[in-house]
Amino acid sequence: MESTTIASLMNESLPSPGREGSDGVVEIGLLLPANRAAALLRLARDRRESVGQVLRRLIERELAQPV
């Protein structure tokens, strides 16, 4: 995927949701309440995964749901 954004994939012209890196990967900033961030860190540690792995799995699961 070149420098397309999620919005442009849906034929919409919205700004990029984050910074694009190599291989079509996009970095997205995330602001969370401190208690949610702490819970996310605990969950990742308990599962022996990175926070990124936990978030990617949650996002993939949600995107797989029919709308």
Stockholm file with secondary structure:
# STOCKHOLM 1.0

chainA/1-67         MESTTIASLMNESLPSPGREGSDGVVEIGLLLPANRAAALLRLARDRRESVGQVLRRLIERELAQPV
#=GR chainA/1-67 SS CCSCCHHHHTTCCCCCSSEECGGGCEECCCCCCHHHHHHHHHHHHHHTCCHHHHHHHHHHHHHHSCC
#=GC SS_cons        CCSCCHHHHTTCCCCCSSEECGGGCEECCCCCCHHHHHHHHHHHHHHTCCHHHHHHHHHHHHHHSCC
//
